């Protein structure tokens, strides 16, 4: 088969869907599949990641039409211009980021979550309006849909009435470099680079309402007031998303504001050391399609507190303390237990290593290849 994958997110997005697309395609390459793949990139300007070598069977196709203009033409103006104009003829097209262009060939669509329907108050209003139009249209175009979690699969069935047999759960993997860092020099380099305190609780994600950093700060205020945590700090890592002003306002109004640190976007190669330096990782998001930072922290041997909503219980399993994201008191108490109970810490770390072993890019890529080949077989027989 000739399969086209929209590789644009991998080139232009550092985290999130960009990381997902890179991880999945890199592992797909390692399988050496007997098919021809075209990695479509819309616009190279401002590219974050450019692959320097592709194995046999994989080719990069960069077109001058930017992702922004493609979105305008396909999803705002709804022009019926088939993607084959850019890709040439192919047997299958895979859109890894919520939307599909018009196409004459069969299409696979990845839907990471339906947070814009389940938690609309957490979405940027212009983005919410666009997603509510573009995603249902793309779902209707898709021959088959990939969901990051069973939670997203259930949402697709309930909210968009997708037949269950048209959905495959394709979990996200943890990249191999996410391992506990023991090297003192490497740890000290990252500590100095981001000016990290000695003892801290870590939060990681884009700064936006859905991630609930205001709740994390409120929980930290409870902890920091206790004598047992007089030296405890809170470190928040992540780039600015939207409506992040209340997060900074909550930190500024905290009586412990000098112990709250925003370090911005952290380089991917520094993340394992950052996780390893943290005393605990707290992820109190209001809604997640997958929640990969939970697994990254576990892979680095950091005990985890995370919310008990959406996909997070199936991702965390029994390897984290689950809490109500709307309760700073619950978040604080769970974090307090981890910080003060060494037996609990050891148990969670052990369980965390076991849990992360269930999520690999290799298994995700193998499952993806099975989906491609099943769709290719059904297309060739006219089904």
TORBAVEX-658752 format. One record per residue (C-alpha): residue number from 1; chain; x, y, z; residue in one letter. Coordinates in nm, 4 decimals. Layout:
<fimars>
+-----+---+----------+----------+----------+---+
|   k | c |       c1 |       c2 |       c3 | r |
+-----+---+----------+----------+----------+---+
| NUM | A |        X |        Y |        Z | A |
...
+-----+---+----------+----------+----------+---+
</fimars>
This chain:
<fimars>
+-----+---+----------+----------+----------+---+
|   k | c |       c1 |       c2 |       c3 | r |
+-----+---+----------+----------+----------+---+
|   1 | A |   0.0000 |   0.0000 |   0.0000 | X |
|   2 | A |   0.0880 |   0.3660 |  -0.0336 | X |
|   3 | A |  -0.0038 |   0.5358 |   0.2943 | X |
|   4 | A |   0.0049 |   0.9104 |   0.3562 | X |
|   5 | A |   0.0462 |   1.0365 |   0.7132 | X |
|   6 | A |  -0.0047 |   1.4023 |   0.7984 | X |
|   7 | A |   0.3319 |   1.4640 |   0.9647 | X |
|   8 | A |   0.2734 |   1.8367 |   1.0122 | X |
|   9 | A |   0.2242 |   1.8196 |   1.3925 | X |
|  10 | A |   0.5533 |   1.6324 |   1.4310 | X |
|  11 | A |   0.7394 |   1.9131 |   1.2574 | X |
|  12 | A |   0.5677 |   2.2122 |   1.4146 | X |
|  13 | A |   0.4613 |   2.1078 |   1.7675 | X |
|  14 | A |   0.7117 |   2.0358 |   2.0425 | X |
|  15 | A |   0.4754 |   1.8663 |   2.2887 | X |
|  16 | A |   0.1346 |   1.7021 |   2.2858 | X |
|  17 | A |   0.0248 |   1.5839 |   1.9428 | X |
|  18 | A |   0.3661 |   1.6640 |   1.7972 | X |
|  19 | A |   0.5300 |   1.4221 |   2.0381 | X |
|  20 | A |   0.2554 |   1.1661 |   1.9711 | X |
|  21 | A |   0.3089 |   1.1809 |   1.5950 | X |
|  22 | A |   0.6880 |   1.1613 |   1.6198 | X |
|  23 | A |   0.6779 |   0.8706 |   1.8640 | X |
|  24 | A |   0.4292 |   0.6712 |   1.6607 | X |
|  25 | A |   0.5956 |   0.7259 |   1.3233 | X |
|  26 | A |   0.9471 |   0.6635 |   1.4574 | X |
|  27 | A |   0.8362 |   0.3274 |   1.5948 | X |
|  28 | A |   0.6500 |   0.2508 |   1.2737 | X |
|  29 | A |   0.9767 |   0.3029 |   1.0855 | X |
|  30 | A |   1.1545 |   0.0545 |   1.3122 | X |
|  31 | A |   0.9027 |  -0.2148 |   1.2148 | X |
|  32 | A |   1.0253 |  -0.1938 |   0.8519 | X |
|  33 | A |   0.6724 |  -0.2390 |   0.7139 | X |
|  34 | A |   0.6332 |  -0.3650 |   0.3543 | X |
|  35 | A |   0.4498 |  -0.0515 |   0.2435 | X |
|  36 | A |   0.5340 |   0.2911 |   0.1029 | X |
|  37 | A |   0.4791 |   0.5892 |   0.3323 | X |
|  38 | A |   0.4613 |   0.9587 |   0.2480 | X |
|  39 | A |   0.4981 |   1.1965 |   0.5427 | X |
|  40 | A |   0.3070 |   1.5081 |   0.4428 | X |
|  41 | A |   0.4233 |   1.8387 |   0.5926 | X |
|  42 | A |   0.2225 |   2.1552 |   0.5410 | X |
|  43 | A |   0.4707 |   2.4437 |   0.5462 | X |
|  44 | A |   0.8280 |   2.4322 |   0.6748 | X |
|  45 | A |   0.8468 |   2.7883 |   0.8110 | X |
|  46 | A |   0.9131 |   2.7877 |   1.1840 | X |
|  47 | A |   0.9649 |   2.4103 |   1.1941 | X |
|  48 | A |   1.0670 |   2.2751 |   1.5339 | X |
|  49 | A |   1.1731 |   1.9274 |   1.4253 | X |
|  50 | A |   1.3088 |   1.8227 |   1.0867 | X |
|  51 | A |   1.3968 |   1.4546 |   1.0346 | X |
|  52 | A |   1.7500 |   1.4169 |   0.9014 | X |
|  53 | A |   1.7232 |   1.0570 |   0.7890 | X |
|  54 | A |   1.4325 |   0.8408 |   0.6779 | X |
|  55 | A |   1.4544 |   0.4647 |   0.6172 | X |
|  56 | A |   1.3666 |   0.2983 |   0.2903 | X |
|  57 | A |   0.9965 |   0.3137 |   0.2207 | X |
|  58 | A |   0.9480 |   0.6517 |   0.3908 | X |
|  59 | A |   0.9607 |   0.9869 |   0.2129 | X |
|  60 | A |   0.9003 |   1.3420 |   0.3293 | X |
|  61 | A |   0.6758 |   1.5620 |   0.1168 | X |
|  62 | A |   0.6777 |   1.9299 |   0.2100 | X |
|  63 | A |   0.4238 |   2.1531 |   0.0383 | X |
|  64 | A |   0.4265 |   2.5346 |   0.0491 | X |
|  65 | A |   0.0656 |   2.5546 |   0.1709 | X |
|  66 | A |   0.0883 |   2.6311 |   0.5435 | X |
|  67 | A |  -0.1090 |   2.4437 |   0.8042 | X |
|  68 | A |  -0.2946 |   2.7659 |   0.8846 | X |
|  69 | A |  -0.4062 |   2.8192 |   0.5269 | X |
|  70 | A |  -0.4997 |   2.4545 |   0.4867 | X |
|  71 | A |  -0.7204 |   2.4895 |   0.7945 | X |
|  72 | A |  -0.8861 |   2.7968 |   0.6451 | X |
|  73 | A |  -0.9499 |   2.6304 |   0.3096 | X |
|  74 | A |  -1.0587 |   2.2885 |   0.4327 | X |
|  75 | A |  -1.2259 |   2.3567 |   0.7658 | X |
|  76 | A |  -1.3379 |   2.7185 |   0.7707 | X |
|  77 | A |  -1.4325 |   2.7731 |   0.4063 | X |
|  78 | A |  -1.5092 |   2.3998 |   0.3728 | X |
|  79 | A |  -1.3759 |   2.3873 |   0.0163 | X |
|  80 | A |  -1.3971 |   2.0364 |  -0.1331 | X |
|  81 | A |  -1.0347 |   2.0319 |  -0.2499 | X |
|  82 | A |  -0.9114 |   1.6719 |  -0.2060 | X |
|  83 | A |  -0.5824 |   1.6172 |  -0.0303 | X |
|  84 | A |  -0.4679 |   1.4153 |  -0.3309 | X |
|  85 | A |  -0.3886 |   1.7515 |  -0.4944 | X |
|  86 | A |  -0.0959 |   1.7686 |  -0.2494 | X |
|  87 | A |  -0.0102 |   1.4026 |  -0.2034 | X |
|  88 | A |  -0.0838 |   1.2354 |  -0.5353 | X |
|  89 | A |  -0.2656 |   0.9052 |  -0.5476 | X |
|  90 | A |  -0.2497 |   0.6824 |  -0.2413 | X |
|  91 | A |  -0.4378 |   0.3981 |  -0.0753 | X |
|  92 | A |  -0.4856 |   0.5471 |   0.2708 | X |
|  93 | A |  -0.4586 |   0.8807 |   0.4520 | X |
|  94 | A |  -0.4011 |   0.9151 |   0.8271 | X |
|  95 | A |  -0.4785 |   1.2386 |   1.0105 | X |
|  96 | A |  -0.3219 |   1.2174 |   1.3610 | X |
|  97 | A |  -0.4638 |   1.5432 |   1.4954 | X |
|  98 | A |  -0.8455 |   1.5506 |   1.5193 | X |
|  99 | A |  -0.9243 |   1.6594 |   1.1623 | X |
| 100 | A |  -0.9247 |   1.5249 |   0.8088 | X |
| 101 | A |  -0.9137 |   1.7096 |   0.4770 | X |
| 102 | A |  -1.1485 |   1.6129 |   0.1939 | X |
| 103 | A |  -1.0100 |   1.2985 |   0.0314 | X |
| 104 | A |  -1.0988 |   1.0447 |  -0.2339 | X |
| 105 | A |  -0.8997 |   0.7718 |  -0.0579 | X |
| 106 | A |  -1.0064 |   0.6003 |   0.2684 | X |
| 107 | A |  -0.9008 |   0.7879 |   0.5813 | X |
| 108 | A |  -0.7937 |   0.7035 |   0.9357 | X |
| 109 | A |  -0.8469 |   0.9721 |   1.1990 | X |
| 110 | A |  -0.6919 |   0.9982 |   1.5452 | X |
| 111 | A |  -0.9154 |   1.1639 |   1.8051 | X |
| 112 | A |  -0.7161 |   1.2169 |   2.1226 | X |
| 113 | A |  -1.0044 |   1.3338 |   2.3382 | X |
| 114 | A |  -1.3397 |   1.5077 |   2.3330 | X |
| 115 | A |  -1.2545 |   1.7508 |   2.6102 | X |
| 116 | A |  -1.4066 |   2.0345 |   2.4072 | X |
| 117 | A |  -1.7433 |   1.8625 |   2.4555 | X |
| 118 | A |  -1.6912 |   1.7146 |   2.8016 | X |
| 119 | A |  -1.5181 |   2.0208 |   2.9479 | X |
| 120 | A |  -1.6004 |   2.3122 |   2.7146 | X |
| 121 | A |  -1.5244 |   2.5730 |   2.9806 | X |
| 122 | A |  -1.1618 |   2.4674 |   2.9548 | X |
| 123 | A |  -1.1288 |   2.5431 |   2.5828 | X |
| 124 | A |  -1.0301 |   2.8704 |   2.4217 | X |
| 125 | A |  -1.3621 |   3.0033 |   2.2789 | X |
| 126 | A |  -1.2463 |   3.0447 |   1.9146 | X |
| 127 | A |  -1.0864 |   2.7002 |   1.9252 | X |
| 128 | A |  -1.3991 |   2.5537 |   2.0829 | X |
| 129 | A |  -1.6163 |   2.6910 |   1.8038 | X |
| 130 | A |  -1.3832 |   2.5513 |   1.5390 | X |
| 131 | A |  -1.3505 |   2.2073 |   1.7001 | X |
| 132 | A |  -1.7268 |   2.1708 |   1.7333 | X |
| 133 | A |  -1.7535 |   2.2064 |   1.3549 | X |
| 134 | A |  -1.4345 |   2.0483 |   1.2225 | X |
| 135 | A |  -1.4119 |   1.7363 |   1.4386 | X |
| 136 | A |  -1.7644 |   1.5988 |   1.3733 | X |
| 137 | A |  -1.7138 |   1.6614 |   0.9997 | X |
| 138 | A |  -1.3810 |   1.4764 |   1.0111 | X |
| 139 | A |  -1.5318 |   1.1886 |   1.2088 | X |
| 140 | A |  -1.7915 |   1.1467 |   0.9340 | X |
| 141 | A |  -1.5152 |   1.1414 |   0.6702 | X |
| 142 | A |  -1.3143 |   0.8726 |   0.8478 | X |
| 143 | A |  -1.3265 |   0.5069 |   0.7524 | X |
| 144 | A |  -1.1759 |   0.4213 |   1.0915 | X |
| 145 | A |  -1.0958 |   0.6148 |   1.4097 | X |
| 146 | A |  -0.8086 |   0.5748 |   1.6550 | X |
| 147 | A |  -0.8658 |   0.6732 |   2.0192 | X |
| 148 | A |  -0.5882 |   0.7211 |   2.2749 | X |
| 149 | A |  -0.7888 |   0.5563 |   2.5534 | X |
| 150 | A |  -1.1010 |   0.3553 |   2.6260 | X |
| 151 | A |  -1.2408 |   0.6720 |   2.7815 | X |
| 152 | A |  -1.2106 |   0.8558 |   2.4490 | X |
| 153 | A |  -1.3580 |   0.5529 |   2.2692 | X |
| 154 | A |  -1.6612 |   0.5645 |   2.4985 | X |
| 155 | A |  -1.6963 |   0.9396 |   2.4422 | X |
| 156 | A |  -1.6898 |   0.8887 |   2.0651 | X |
| 157 | A |  -1.9647 |   0.6297 |   2.0894 | X |
| 158 | A |  -2.1799 |   0.8375 |   2.3242 | X |
| 159 | A |  -2.1262 |   1.1899 |   2.1961 | X |
| 160 | A |  -2.0668 |   1.1354 |   1.8240 | X |
| 161 | A |  -2.2520 |   0.8062 |   1.7754 | X |
| 162 | A |  -1.9542 |   0.6334 |   1.6152 | X |
| 163 | A |  -2.0130 |   0.2567 |   1.5750 | X |
| 164 | A |  -1.7887 |   0.0701 |   1.8218 | X |
| 165 | A |  -1.6455 |  -0.1512 |   1.5479 | X |
| 166 | A |  -1.5106 |   0.1609 |   1.3749 | X |
| 167 | A |  -1.2860 |   0.2565 |   1.6690 | X |
| 168 | A |  -0.9517 |   0.1116 |   1.7756 | X |
| 169 | A |  -0.7875 |   0.2092 |   2.1039 | X |
| 170 | A |  -0.4247 |   0.2883 |   2.0303 | X |
| 171 | A |  -0.2439 |   0.3805 |   2.3506 | X |
| 172 | A |   0.0385 |   0.6304 |   2.3663 | X |
| 173 | A |   0.3905 |   0.5150 |   2.4464 | X |
| 174 | A |   0.6628 |   0.6446 |   2.6744 | X |
| 175 | A |   0.9828 |   0.7402 |   2.4956 | X |
| 176 | A |   1.2870 |   0.5368 |   2.5916 | X |
| 177 | A |   1.4876 |   0.8250 |   2.7377 | X |
| 178 | A |   1.2314 |   0.8688 |   3.0166 | X |
| 179 | A |   1.4210 |   0.6797 |   3.2847 | X |
| 180 | A |   1.5356 |   0.7707 |   3.6328 | X |
| 181 | A |   1.8438 |   0.9910 |   3.6201 | X |
| 182 | A |   2.1103 |   0.8997 |   3.8757 | X |
| 183 | A |   2.4056 |   1.0938 |   3.7341 | X |
| 184 | A |   2.4787 |   1.3804 |   3.9805 | X |
| 185 | A |   2.6354 |   1.5976 |   3.7120 | X |
| 186 | A |   2.3323 |   1.5726 |   3.4840 | X |
| 187 | A |   2.0944 |   1.6345 |   3.7734 | X |
| 188 | A |   2.2909 |   1.9370 |   3.8902 | X |
| 189 | A |   2.3045 |   2.0788 |   3.5364 | X |
| 190 | A |   1.9252 |   2.0705 |   3.5087 | X |
| 191 | A |   1.8836 |   2.2056 |   3.8610 | X |
| 192 | A |   2.1069 |   2.5006 |   3.7768 | X |
| 193 | A |   1.9573 |   2.5574 |   3.4310 | X |
| 194 | A |   1.6067 |   2.6005 |   3.5691 | X |
| 195 | A |   1.7094 |   2.7296 |   3.9141 | X |
| 196 | A |   1.5267 |   2.4493 |   4.0914 | X |
| 197 | A |   1.4918 |   2.4353 |   4.4697 | X |
| 198 | A |   1.6163 |   2.1394 |   4.6710 | X |
| 199 | A |   1.2783 |   1.9869 |   4.7640 | X |
| 200 | A |   0.9768 |   2.0394 |   4.5420 | X |
| 201 | A |   0.6488 |   1.9073 |   4.4113 | X |
| 202 | A |   0.6256 |   1.9174 |   4.0317 | X |
| 203 | A |   0.3409 |   2.0035 |   3.7960 | X |
| 204 | A |   0.3851 |   1.9730 |   3.4178 | X |
| 205 | A |   0.1572 |   2.0808 |   3.1350 | X |
| 206 | A |   0.0574 |   2.3710 |   2.9142 | X |
| 207 | A |  -0.0738 |   2.6592 |   3.1242 | X |
| 208 | A |  -0.4485 |   2.6593 |   3.0563 | X |
| 209 | A |  -0.7658 |   2.6236 |   3.2671 | X |
| 210 | A |  -0.8261 |   2.2520 |   3.2037 | X |
| 211 | A |  -0.4925 |   2.1572 |   3.3604 | X |
| 212 | A |  -0.6075 |   2.2971 |   3.6966 | X |
| 213 | A |  -0.2905 |   2.4680 |   3.8089 | X |
| 214 | A |  -0.4982 |   2.6993 |   4.0285 | X |
| 215 | A |  -0.6150 |   2.3895 |   4.2157 | X |
| 216 | A |  -0.2561 |   2.2688 |   4.2424 | X |
| 217 | A |  -0.1489 |   2.6039 |   4.3869 | X |
| 218 | A |  -0.4378 |   2.5938 |   4.6364 | X |
| 219 | A |  -0.3283 |   2.2443 |   4.7430 | X |
| 220 | A |   0.0312 |   2.3626 |   4.7769 | X |
| 221 | A |  -0.0830 |   2.6460 |   5.0041 | X |
| 222 | A |  -0.2311 |   2.3852 |   5.2387 | X |
| 223 | A |   0.0877 |   2.1797 |   5.2381 | X |
| 224 | A |   0.3277 |   2.4716 |   5.2691 | X |
| 225 | A |   0.1535 |   2.5922 |   5.5851 | X |
| 226 | A |   0.2440 |   2.2711 |   5.7683 | X |
| 227 | A |   0.5662 |   2.2592 |   5.9740 | X |
| 228 | A |   0.6633 |   1.9287 |   5.8106 | X |
| 229 | A |   0.6805 |   2.1065 |   5.4745 | X |
| 230 | A |   0.8474 |   2.4333 |   5.5661 | X |
| 231 | A |   1.1131 |   2.3690 |   5.3026 | X |
| 232 | A |   0.8750 |   2.2465 |   5.0292 | X |
| 233 | A |   0.8488 |   2.4325 |   4.6981 | X |
| 234 | A |   0.6192 |   2.4012 |   4.3962 | X |
| 235 | A |   0.7669 |   2.3924 |   4.0446 | X |
| 236 | A |   0.5369 |   2.4363 |   3.7447 | X |
| 237 | A |   0.6799 |   2.3512 |   3.4022 | X |
| 238 | A |   0.5024 |   2.4272 |   3.0768 | X |
| 239 | A |   0.4498 |   2.6904 |   2.8119 | X |
| 240 | A |   0.1683 |   2.9430 |   2.8143 | X |
| 241 | A |  -0.1554 |   2.8266 |   2.6570 | X |
| 242 | A |  -0.4621 |   3.0459 |   2.6977 | X |
| 243 | A |  -0.6325 |   3.2192 |   2.9917 | X |
| 244 | A |  -0.3255 |   3.1544 |   3.2027 | X |
| 245 | A |  -0.3521 |   3.4874 |   3.3897 | X |
| 246 | A |  -0.5530 |   3.3340 |   3.6808 | X |
| 247 | A |  -0.2725 |   3.0833 |   3.7343 | X |
| 248 | A |  -0.0120 |   3.3566 |   3.7816 | X |
| 249 | A |  -0.2617 |   3.5556 |   3.9923 | X |
| 250 | A |  -0.3134 |   3.2545 |   4.2214 | X |
| 251 | A |   0.0616 |   3.2204 |   4.2648 | X |
| 252 | A |   0.1087 |   3.5910 |   4.3289 | X |
| 253 | A |  -0.1652 |   3.5958 |   4.5946 | X |
| 254 | A |  -0.0272 |   3.2885 |   4.7721 | X |
| 255 | A |   0.1292 |   3.3524 |   5.1143 | X |
| 256 | A |   0.4037 |   3.1197 |   4.9905 | X |
| 257 | A |   0.4542 |   3.2867 |   4.6537 | X |
| 258 | A |   0.8329 |   3.2939 |   4.6953 | X |
| 259 | A |   0.8232 |   2.9134 |   4.6966 | X |
| 260 | A |   0.6243 |   2.8823 |   4.3718 | X |
| 261 | A |   0.8379 |   2.8685 |   4.0570 | X |
| 262 | A |   0.7341 |   2.8866 |   3.6901 | X |
| 263 | A |   1.0172 |   2.7511 |   3.4757 | X |
| 264 | A |   0.8422 |   2.7727 |   3.1369 | X |
| 265 | A |   0.8811 |   2.5129 |   2.8640 | X |
| 266 | A |   1.1435 |   2.2534 |   2.9549 | X |
| 267 | A |   1.3529 |   2.0941 |   2.6820 | X |
| 268 | A |   1.2579 |   1.7341 |   2.6164 | X |
| 269 | A |   1.6068 |   1.6078 |   2.6955 | X |
| 270 | A |   1.5869 |   1.7765 |   3.0389 | X |
| 271 | A |   1.2504 |   1.6291 |   3.1390 | X |
| 272 | A |   1.3794 |   1.2972 |   3.2832 | X |
| 273 | A |   1.6125 |   1.4835 |   3.5187 | X |
| 274 | A |   1.3344 |   1.7238 |   3.6170 | X |
| 275 | A |   1.1024 |   1.4351 |   3.7044 | X |
| 276 | A |   1.3845 |   1.2591 |   3.8890 | X |
| 277 | A |   1.4594 |   1.5650 |   4.1030 | X |
| 278 | A |   1.0966 |   1.6082 |   4.2119 | X |
| 279 | A |   0.9746 |   1.4654 |   4.5422 | X |
| 280 | A |   0.6323 |   1.4032 |   4.3879 | X |
| 281 | A |   0.4516 |   1.4660 |   4.0598 | X |
| 282 | A |   0.0976 |   1.6041 |   4.0859 | X |
| 283 | A |  -0.1375 |   1.6043 |   3.7877 | X |
| 284 | A |  -0.4815 |   1.7355 |   3.8935 | X |
| 285 | A |  -0.6212 |   1.7937 |   3.5424 | X |
| 286 | A |  -0.9976 |   1.8278 |   3.5009 | X |
| 287 | A |  -0.9978 |   1.6176 |   3.1825 | X |
| 288 | A |  -0.7426 |   1.4197 |   2.9787 | X |
| 289 | A |  -0.7612 |   1.2070 |   2.6665 | X |
| 290 | A |  -0.4506 |   1.0246 |   2.7846 | X |
| 291 | A |  -0.2245 |   1.2164 |   3.0250 | X |
| 292 | A |   0.1211 |   1.1074 |   2.9123 | X |
| 293 | A |   0.3089 |   1.3111 |   3.1815 | X |
| 294 | A |   0.1699 |   1.0657 |   3.4377 | X |
| 295 | A |   0.3525 |   0.7777 |   3.2682 | X |
| 296 | A |   0.6655 |   0.9850 |   3.2064 | X |
| 297 | A |   0.6900 |   1.0633 |   3.5786 | X |
| 298 | A |   0.6369 |   0.6969 |   3.6691 | X |
| 299 | A |   0.9046 |   0.5889 |   3.4207 | X |
| 300 | A |   1.1453 |   0.8239 |   3.6016 | X |
| 301 | A |   1.0674 |   0.6711 |   3.9402 | X |
| 302 | A |   0.8662 |   0.9666 |   4.0712 | X |
| 303 | A |   0.5552 |   0.8907 |   4.2823 | X |
| 304 | A |   0.2379 |   1.0355 |   4.1336 | X |
| 305 | A |  -0.0842 |   1.2003 |   4.2494 | X |
| 306 | A |  -0.3366 |   1.2435 |   3.9697 | X |
| 307 | A |  -0.7030 |   1.3197 |   3.9146 | X |
| 308 | A |  -0.9616 |   1.0413 |   3.9138 | X |
| 309 | A |  -1.1482 |   1.1633 |   3.6047 | X |
| 310 | A |  -1.1618 |   1.0908 |   3.2299 | X |
| 311 | A |  -0.8848 |   0.8588 |   3.1061 | X |
| 312 | A |  -0.6550 |   0.9038 |   3.4049 | X |
| 313 | A |  -0.7666 |   0.6022 |   3.6144 | X |
| 314 | A |  -0.7017 |   0.3647 |   3.3232 | X |
| 315 | A |  -0.3634 |   0.5257 |   3.2538 | X |
| 316 | A |  -0.2473 |   0.5422 |   3.6164 | X |
| 317 | A |  -0.3923 |   0.2065 |   3.7221 | X |
| 318 | A |  -0.2970 |   0.1215 |   4.0800 | X |
| 319 | A |   0.0331 |   0.3078 |   4.0533 | X |
| 320 | A |  -0.0849 |   0.6544 |   4.1649 | X |
| 321 | A |  -0.2980 |   0.8132 |   4.4334 | X |
| 322 | A |  -0.6201 |   0.9266 |   4.2643 | X |
| 323 | A |  -0.7990 |   1.2402 |   4.3827 | X |
| 324 | A |  -1.0916 |   1.4653 |   4.3014 | X |
| 325 | A |  -0.9505 |   1.7440 |   4.0842 | X |
| 326 | A |  -1.2008 |   1.9891 |   4.2321 | X |
| 327 | A |  -1.0736 |   1.9347 |   4.5872 | X |
| 328 | A |  -0.7456 |   2.1065 |   4.6840 | X |
| 329 | A |  -0.7807 |   1.9349 |   5.0216 | X |
| 330 | A |  -0.7741 |   1.5876 |   4.8621 | X |
| 331 | A |  -0.4814 |   1.6850 |   4.6418 | X |
| 332 | A |  -0.2906 |   1.8161 |   4.9434 | X |
| 333 | A |  -0.3623 |   1.5121 |   5.1614 | X |
| 334 | A |  -0.2561 |   1.2638 |   4.8938 | X |
| 335 | A |   0.0645 |   1.4587 |   4.8278 | X |
| 336 | A |   0.1315 |   1.4789 |   5.2006 | X |
| 337 | A |   0.1054 |   1.0994 |   5.2274 | X |
| 338 | A |   0.3587 |   1.0504 |   4.9499 | X |
| 339 | A |   0.6018 |   1.3017 |   5.0966 | X |
| 340 | A |   0.5927 |   1.1594 |   5.4490 | X |
| 341 | A |   0.5465 |   0.7839 |   5.4010 | X |
| 342 | A |   0.8619 |   0.6195 |   5.2588 | X |
| 343 | A |   0.6940 |   0.2772 |   5.2332 | X |
| 344 | A |   0.4128 |   0.4259 |   5.0245 | X |
| 345 | A |   0.6662 |   0.6032 |   4.8028 | X |
| 346 | A |   0.8577 |   0.2830 |   4.7371 | X |
| 347 | A |   0.5380 |   0.0937 |   4.6601 | X |
| 348 | A |   0.4128 |   0.3581 |   4.4173 | X |
| 349 | A |   0.7494 |   0.3744 |   4.2427 | X |
| 350 | A |   0.7506 |  -0.0053 |   4.2017 | X |
| 351 | A |   0.3939 |  -0.0048 |   4.0707 | X |
| 352 | A |   0.4763 |   0.2881 |   3.8430 | X |
| 353 | A |   0.7558 |   0.1019 |   3.6682 | X |
| 354 | A |   0.5211 |  -0.1921 |   3.6095 | X |
| 355 | A |   0.2460 |   0.0341 |   3.4785 | X |
| 356 | A |   0.4652 |   0.2141 |   3.2263 | X |
| 357 | A |   0.5804 |  -0.1172 |   3.0801 | X |
| 358 | A |   0.2241 |  -0.1633 |   2.9502 | X |
| 359 | A |   0.2521 |   0.1433 |   2.7253 | X |
| 360 | A |   0.5145 |   0.1318 |   2.4508 | X |
| 361 | A |   0.5428 |   0.3009 |   2.1140 | X |
| 362 | A |   0.6438 |  -0.0338 |   1.9669 | X |
| 363 | A |   0.3126 |  -0.1965 |   2.0573 | X |
| 364 | A |   0.1211 |   0.1131 |   1.9440 | X |
| 365 | A |   0.2988 |   0.1119 |   1.6078 | X |
| 366 | A |   0.2327 |  -0.2596 |   1.5602 | X |
| 367 | A |  -0.1367 |  -0.2050 |   1.6328 | X |
| 368 | A |  -0.1418 |   0.0887 |   1.3916 | X |
| 369 | A |   0.0090 |  -0.1235 |   1.1163 | X |
| 370 | A |  -0.2600 |  -0.3870 |   1.1763 | X |
| 371 | A |  -0.5283 |  -0.1193 |   1.1349 | X |
| 372 | A |  -0.3723 |   0.0064 |   0.8116 | X |
| 373 | A |  -0.3507 |  -0.3431 |   0.6671 | X |
| 374 | A |  -0.7042 |  -0.4373 |   0.7694 | X |
| 375 | A |  -0.8392 |  -0.1245 |   0.6025 | X |
| 376 | A |  -0.6285 |  -0.1941 |   0.2945 | X |
| 377 | A |  -0.7684 |  -0.5462 |   0.2741 | X |
| 378 | A |  -1.1282 |  -0.4287 |   0.3137 | X |
| 379 | A |  -1.0797 |  -0.1595 |   0.0478 | X |
| 380 | A |  -0.9365 |  -0.4065 |  -0.2003 | X |
| 381 | A |  -1.2411 |  -0.6318 |  -0.1571 | X |
| 382 | A |  -1.4819 |  -0.3412 |  -0.1876 | X |
| 383 | A |  -1.6071 |  -0.3519 |   0.1712 | X |
+-----+---+----------+----------+----------+---+
</fimars>
